[in-house]
């Protein structure tokens, strides 16, 4: 194996070296790794999400190194020259990662913890499963620390119960799951936990109230006070999590019925409403910003566009102006746009409306019950109901709602 040390990026006041190294593997691939060295026995192996890395993780990595924990950050997108995209995780070679794990053990580390987020959790689970299969009885791998893990198979249609990737059902290592309140996985924690436990994993859930998803990778100037506190504490959170994970004795991994290398197929969505295939009529009764109860069934003979959104969701914000324009174009029809905010308080929404001005009805799904009832897994999610309250169309993601094709689809029901 060839180790090429390229350049020392900087030396902090605590004398923690941050080195960028390249590791040539037997496959011929060269992996680019940022290392935060402490010459300790514990290694945190950072794997990227589908979006890769920014620089927000550096402060946490330095803190861990100061506390005598080494950190290796794998820049797999640059190593494999793969664009950052939701399917990029499937383009990385699991065999290369398995070889890298063994290399870290040869370097003298006594225990390894994976740290990742989003779809990177699938990558970590695959690498861990394959390494364990090749090294039965070796307890070098101690567990995973996941931020809002995305383990859903493909892109489920709205109203249809999502299936989870096979590797999530075969995980045996203990898992520490960090779930910010303002993230898409917060109200899905029970089903994620149930899925991971099915393979034998012990799962610990750390919920962060008032914190936005992705806080751990953002730069400090982009953080709220709650985000900043959570990020400042993150090094200690990881250390406490690893102590907890190390106390668990995992069972042997179960056998998978098919290869972990199979790539899921993603259907590319066209910018138009999709015929809805789920439950046709769903109850919705929530309070509005003034605390008044609103029941969807009260809107008789009205075509309704129901929009699930959150202020921390950039695509949600992007589509708000077109929703307003749509409402203006159809104001003389029996048509109503009703929005459902997920997980935020009336105070937070009112503050948001000072920055993004719009006048649409807003209902509050504070507990996530409506998200569960309506089969929502991502934001924004939209449902078009006819005058009888039957769901006819749906769309997962943001749209230009005043486009002619969308207006023509809605006009079918007038």
SULSULJO-V980409 format. One record per residue. N is the residue number from 1. RES is the residue in one small letter. SS is DSSP state (A for helix, B for strand, O for the rest). BURIAL is + if it has 16 or more other ideal C-beta (glycine too) atoms within 10 Angstrom, else -. Layout:
N_RES_SS_BURIAL / N_RES_SS_BURIAL
This chain:
1_x_O_- / 2_x_B_- / 3_x_B_- / 4_x_B_- / 5_x_B_- / 6_x_B_- / 7_x_B_- / 8_x_B_- / 9_x_B_- / 10_x_B_- / 11_x_B_- / 12_x_O_- / 13_x_O_- / 14_x_O_- / 15_x_O_- / 16_x_O_+ / 17_x_B_- / 18_x_B_+ / 19_x_B_+ / 20_x_B_- / 21_x_B_- / 22_x_B_- / 23_x_B_+ / 24_x_B_- / 25_x_O_+ / 26_x_O_- / 27_x_O_- / 28_x_O_- / 29_x_O_+ / 30_x_B_- / 31_x_B_+ / 32_x_B_+ / 33_x_B_+ / 34_x_B_+ / 35_x_B_+ / 36_x_B_+ / 37_x_O_- / 38_x_O_+ / 39_x_O_- / 40_x_O_- / 41_x_O_- / 42_x_B_+ / 43_x_B_+ / 44_x_B_+ / 45_x_B_+ / 46_x_B_+ / 47_x_O_+ / 48_x_O_+ / 49_x_B_+ / 50_x_O_+ / 51_x_O_+ / 52_x_B_+ / 53_x_O_+ / 54_x_O_- / 55_x_O_- / 56_x_O_+ / 57_x_O_+ / 58_x_A_+ / 59_x_A_+ / 60_x_A_+ / 61_x_A_+ / 62_x_A_+ / 63_x_A_+ / 64_x_A_+ / 65_x_A_+ / 66_x_A_- / 67_x_O_- / 68_x_O_- / 69_x_O_+ / 70_x_B_+ / 71_x_B_+ / 72_x_B_+ / 73_x_B_+ / 74_x_B_+ / 75_x_O_+ / 76_x_A_+ / 77_x_A_+ / 78_x_A_- / 79_x_A_+ / 80_x_A_+ / 81_x_O_- / 82_x_O_+ / 83_x_O_- / 84_x_O_- / 85_x_O_- / 86_x_O_- / 87_x_O_- / 88_x_A_+ / 89_x_A_+ / 90_x_A_+ / 91_x_A_- / 92_x_O_+ / 93_x_O_+ / 94_x_A_+ / 95_x_A_- / 96_x_A_+ / 97_x_A_+ / 98_x_A_+ / 99_x_A_+ / 100_x_A_+ / 101_x_A_+ / 102_x_A_- / 103_x_A_- / 104_x_A_+ / 105_x_A_+ / 106_x_A_- / 107_x_O_- / 108_x_O_- / 109_x_O_+ / 110_x_O_- / 111_x_B_+ / 112_x_B_+ / 113_x_B_+ / 114_x_B_+ / 115_x_B_+ / 116_x_B_+ / 117_x_B_+ / 118_x_B_+ / 119_x_O_+ / 120_x_A_+ / 121_x_A_+ / 122_x_A_+ / 123_x_A_+ / 124_x_A_+ / 125_x_A_+ / 126_x_A_+ / 127_x_A_+ / 128_x_A_+ / 129_x_A_+ / 130_x_A_+ / 131_x_A_+ / 132_x_A_+ / 133_x_A_- / 134_x_A_- / 135_x_O_- / 136_x_O_- / 137_x_O_- / 138_x_O_- / 139_x_O_- / 140_x_O_+ / 141_x_B_+ / 142_x_B_+ / 143_x_B_+ / 144_x_B_+ / 145_x_B_+ / 146_x_B_+ / 147_x_B_+ / 148_x_B_+ / 149_x_B_+ / 150_x_O_+ / 151_x_O_+ / 152_x_B_+ / 153_x_O_- / 154_x_O_- / 155_x_O_+ / 156_x_O_+ / 157_x_O_+ / 158_x_O_+ / 159_x_O_+ / 160_x_O_- / 161_x_O_- / 162_x_O_+ / 163_x_O_- / 164_x_B_+ / 165_x_O_+ / 166_x_A_+ / 167_x_A_+ / 168_x_A_+ / 169_x_A_+ / 170_x_O_+ / 171_x_O_+ / 172_x_O_+ / 173_x_O_+ / 174_x_O_+ / 175_x_B_+ / 176_x_B_+ / 177_x_B_+ / 178_x_B_+ / 179_x_B_+ / 180_x_B_+ / 181_x_B_+ / 182_x_B_+ / 183_x_O_+ / 184_x_O_+ / 185_x_O_+ / 186_x_A_+ / 187_x_A_+ / 188_x_A_+ / 189_x_A_+ / 190_x_A_- / 191_x_A_+ / 192_x_A_+ / 193_x_A_+ / 194_x_A_- / 195_x_A_+ / 196_x_A_+ / 197_x_A_- / 198_x_O_- / 199_x_O_+ / 200_x_O_+ / 201_x_O_+ / 202_x_O_+ / 203_x_B_+ / 204_x_B_+ / 205_x_B_- / 206_x_B_+ / 207_x_B_- / 208_x_B_+ / 209_x_B_- / 210_x_B_+ / 211_x_B_+ / 212_x_B_+ / 213_x_O_+ / 214_x_O_+ / 215_x_A_+ / 216_x_A_+ / 217_x_A_+ / 218_x_O_+ / 219_x_O_- / 220_x_A_- / 221_x_A_- / 222_x_A_- / 223_x_O_+ / 224_x_O_- / 225_x_A_- / 226_x_A_+ / 227_x_A_+ / 228_x_A_+ / 229_x_A_- / 230_x_A_+ / 231_x_A_+ / 232_x_A_- / 233_x_O_- / 234_x_A_+ / 235_x_A_+ / 236_x_A_- / 237_x_A_+ / 238_x_A_+ / 239_x_A_+ / 240_x_A_- / 241_x_A_+ / 242_x_A_+ / 243_x_A_- / 244_x_A_- / 245_x_A_+ / 246_x_A_- / 247_x_O_- / 248_x_O_- / 249_x_O_- / 250_x_O_+ / 251_x_O_- / 252_x_O_- / 253_x_O_+ / 254_x_O_- / 255_x_O_- / 256_x_O_+ / 257_x_O_- / 258_x_O_- / 259_x_O_- / 260_x_O_+ / 261_x_O_- / 262_x_O_- / 263_x_O_- / 264_x_O_- / 265_x_O_- / 266_x_O_- / 267_x_O_- / 268_x_O_- / 269_x_O_- / 270_x_O_- / 271_x_O_- / 272_x_O_- / 273_x_O_+ / 274_x_B_- / 275_x_B_- / 276_x_O_+ / 277_x_O_- / 278_x_O_+ / 279_x_O_- / 280_x_O_- / 281_x_O_- / 282_x_O_+ / 283_x_O_- / 284_x_O_+ / 285_x_B_- / 286_x_B_+ / 287_x_B_- / 288_x_B_- / 289_x_O_+ / 290_x_O_- / 291_x_O_- / 292_x_O_- / 293_x_B_- / 294_x_B_+ / 295_x_B_- / 296_x_A_+ / 297_x_A_- / 298_x_A_- / 299_x_O_+ / 300_x_O_- / 301_x_O_- / 302_x_O_+ / 303_x_B_+ / 304_x_B_+ / 305_x_B_+ / 306_x_B_+ / 307_x_B_+ / 308_x_B_+ / 309_x_B_+ / 310_x_O_+ / 311_x_O_+ / 312_x_O_+ / 313_x_O_+ / 314_x_A_- / 315_x_A_- / 316_x_A_+ / 317_x_A_+ / 318_x_A_- / 319_x_A_+ / 320_x_A_+ / 321_x_A_- / 322_x_A_+ / 323_x_A_+ / 324_x_A_+ / 325_x_A_- / 326_x_A_+ / 327_x_A_+ / 328_x_A_- / 329_x_A_- / 330_x_O_+ / 331_x_O_- / 332_x_O_- / 333_x_O_- / 334_x_O_- / 335_x_B_+ / 336_x_B_+ / 337_x_B_+ / 338_x_B_+ / 339_x_B_+ / 340_x_B_+ / 341_x_B_+ / 342_x_B_+ / 343_x_O_+ / 344_x_O_+ / 345_x_O_- / 346_x_A_+ / 347_x_A_- / 348_x_A_+ / 349_x_A_+ / 350_x_A_- / 351_x_A_- / 352_x_A_+ / 353_x_A_- / 354_x_A_- / 355_x_A_- / 356_x_O_- / 357_x_O_- / 358_x_O_- / 359_x_O_- / 360_x_O_+ / 361_x_B_- / 362_x_B_+ / 363_x_B_+ / 364_x_B_+ / 365_x_B_+ / 366_x_O_- / 367_x_O_- / 368_x_O_+ / 369_x_A_- / 370_x_A_+ / 371_x_A_+ / 372_x_A_- / 373_x_A_- / 374_x_O_+ / 375_x_O_+ / 376_x_O_+ / 377_x_O_+ / 378_x_O_+ / 379_x_O_+ / 380_x_O_+ / 381_x_B_+ / 382_x_B_+ / 383_x_B_+ / 384_x_B_+ / 385_x_B_+ / 386_x_O_+ / 387_x_O_- / 388_x_O_- / 389_x_O_+ / 390_x_O_- / 391_x_B_+ / 392_x_B_+ / 393_x_B_+ / 394_x_B_+ / 395_x_B_+ / 396_x_B_+ / 397_x_O_- / 398_x_O_+ / 399_x_O_+ / 400_x_O_+ / 401_x_O_+ / 402_x_O_+ / 403_x_O_- / 404_x_A_- / 405_x_A_- / 406_x_A_+ / 407_x_A_- / 408_x_A_- / 409_x_A_- / 410_x_A_+ / 411_x_A_- / 412_x_O_- / 413_x_O_+ / 414_x_O_-
